[in-house]
Amino acid sequence: MEETAKLKYVNRYGDEYEFAKVNETQYLCTGPWSYCRFSMDEKKNYTFIDPSGGPFIGVSQNLHEELHRDLPNKNISKIDWTEEGVLISIETN
């Protein structure tokens, strides 16, 4: 996965997470995922992922307003686990 500039998010415990743009509709979030909770719907799609201390990442959440001011003003449409981290897909409109 090719990445561009990374944006840092530091949670309330001092853990660092980075958001890297993968393409126009996806961002990769990397960080310490050892302790987290998550939820899935009946189709086995992630509805949220919440590492200890944050950031809470949920479907329909606005990236700009709730995660980082330098992320686009778009809502999350899908969340996937990958070997590299959490892949966040955003709405296309």
C-alpha positions as CSV (number, residue, x, y, z in Angstrom):
1,M,0.0,0.0,0.0
2,E,1.5,3.3,-1.0
3,E,1.2,6.0,1.5
4,T,1.5,9.8,1.5
5,A,2.1,12.4,4.4
6,K,1.0,11.1,7.8
7,L,-1.0,13.0,10.3
8,K,-0.4,12.3,14.0
9,Y,-3.1,11.8,16.7
10,V,-2.0,11.4,20.3
11,N,-4.5,9.9,22.6
12,R,-5.1,10.6,26.3
13,Y,-2.5,8.0,27.3
14,G,0.2,9.5,25.0
15,D,-0.1,6.7,22.4
16,E,0.5,7.9,18.9
17,Y,-1.6,7.0,15.9
18,E,-0.9,8.1,12.3
19,F,-3.3,8.6,9.5
20,A,-1.9,8.2,6.0
21,K,-3.8,8.9,2.8
22,V,-3.7,5.7,0.7
23,N,-5.9,7.1,-2.2
24,E,-8.7,9.6,-2.6
25,T,-11.2,7.5,-0.6
26,Q,-9.0,5.6,1.9
27,Y,-6.8,6.4,4.9
28,L,-4.6,3.9,6.8
29,C,-4.5,4.4,10.6
30,T,-1.5,2.8,12.3
31,G,-0.6,2.6,16.0
32,P,-0.7,0.3,19.0
33,W,-3.8,-1.9,18.5
34,S,-3.0,-4.3,21.4
35,Y,-5.9,-3.2,23.6
36,C,-9.1,-2.2,21.8
37,R,-12.7,-3.0,21.5
38,F,-14.7,-3.3,18.3
39,S,-18.2,-4.0,17.1
40,M,-19.5,-5.8,14.0
41,D,-22.9,-5.8,12.3
42,E,-24.8,-8.9,11.2
43,K,-22.8,-9.0,7.9
44,K,-19.5,-9.1,9.8
45,N,-18.6,-5.5,8.9
46,Y,-16.9,-3.4,11.5
47,T,-19.1,-0.6,12.9
48,F,-16.4,0.8,15.2
49,I,-12.9,0.2,16.5
50,D,-11.9,1.9,19.8
51,P,-8.3,1.4,21.1
52,S,-7.7,2.1,24.8
53,G,-7.4,5.8,25.2
54,G,-8.8,6.5,21.7
55,P,-9.2,7.4,18.9
56,F,-12.7,6.0,18.6
57,I,-13.2,5.3,14.8
58,G,-16.8,4.6,13.8
59,V,-18.8,4.2,10.6
60,S,-20.6,7.5,9.8
61,Q,-18.1,9.5,11.9
62,N,-16.7,12.7,10.3
63,L,-12.9,12.5,9.9
64,H,-12.4,16.2,10.0
65,E,-14.7,17.0,13.0
66,E,-13.9,14.1,15.2
67,L,-10.4,12.7,14.4
68,H,-8.1,15.3,12.9
69,R,-8.7,18.8,11.5
70,D,-6.4,18.1,8.6
71,L,-8.4,15.1,7.4
72,P,-11.2,15.7,4.8
73,N,-14.6,16.8,5.9
74,K,-16.1,13.3,4.9
75,N,-17.8,10.5,6.8
76,I,-16.4,7.1,7.3
77,S,-18.2,4.5,5.1
78,K,-16.3,1.3,6.0
79,I,-13.6,0.1,8.4
80,D,-11.2,-2.9,7.7
81,W,-8.4,-4.5,9.5
82,T,-5.2,-5.1,7.4
83,E,-1.7,-6.3,8.3
84,E,-0.6,-2.6,8.2
85,G,-3.3,-1.2,10.4
86,V,-6.9,-0.1,10.2
87,L,-8.1,0.9,6.7
88,I,-10.7,3.7,6.7
89,S,-12.8,4.2,3.6
90,I,-14.7,7.5,3.3
91,E,-17.8,8.6,1.4
92,T,-17.2,9.5,-2.2
93,N,-19.7,12.4,-2.5
